[in-house]
Amino acid sequence: MSNKILSNKTNLQVLYEDNHIIVVNKRAGDIVQGDKTGDKPLSDIVKDYIKDKYDKPGNVYLGVVHRLDRPTTGIVLFSKTSKALPRLNKLFAEKKANKTYWALVKNPPPNTEDQLIHWLKKNPKKNKSTAYSKEVDGSKKAILHYKIIKALDNFYLLEVDLETGRHHQIRCQLSKIGCPIKGDLKYGFDRSNKDASISLHARRLEFVHPVKKENIIITAPLPKDTLWQACES
């Protein structure tokens, strides 16, 4: 698969949908919002889907609640109403949405499970963050928890829970401890993946529905890749 986004709406995998929200399983290469590349973003693909499904005239409302890096796969949540969006934004800002990621790394981490605390400084020109063990000027504190949940023949599957949401946080912090994510050339892995993805997947999202107030738990199926599929066997 190339980095170009397919606008064909049959490629959209909807994981959950109601009147107020829609959750999709993002593919590698999709951008969540438009950028300088001019490629069609996932937000527009979802708008097209809603417009067609419900035969809506005119412009379709869709609020972007959070983002995933372009080479990353997994759960992306959008708001379908202006009522739900500020509530969801507040939920994420207050860290009341629990996000769990799966990452494939070649090198075993120092411990089977641990908390990582670093200070991350973003370089906008290079679109890259650097992790420091102590606070430096312009850095932000980054905290995550990881544990090994499966050992494969040549890789380790890590489950990662974020306490903070910094730029490239998981990629940067795992690289800092000598565990760059498979395919992630930017953060030190030695080879790219064939589809230009990195092996980082937003696996699970738990949050309270902004209108119904029910607890929602979403799990995103893994990419159809031999190594990812081995993680479920």
ZIGIVEN-V635570 format. One record per helix or strand of 3 or more residues. SS is the DSSP state (H for helix, E for strand). FROM is the first residue (numbers start at 0). LEN is the number of residues. If there is no record, write none. Layout:
SS:FROM:LEN + SS:FROM:LEN
//
This chain:
H:8:3 + E:13:4 + E:20:6 + H:41:13 + E:72:7 + H:81:12 + E:97:8 + E:112:11 + E:127:5 + E:139:12 + E:155:7 + H:168:8 + H:184:3 + E:199:9 + E:214:5 + H:225:5
//
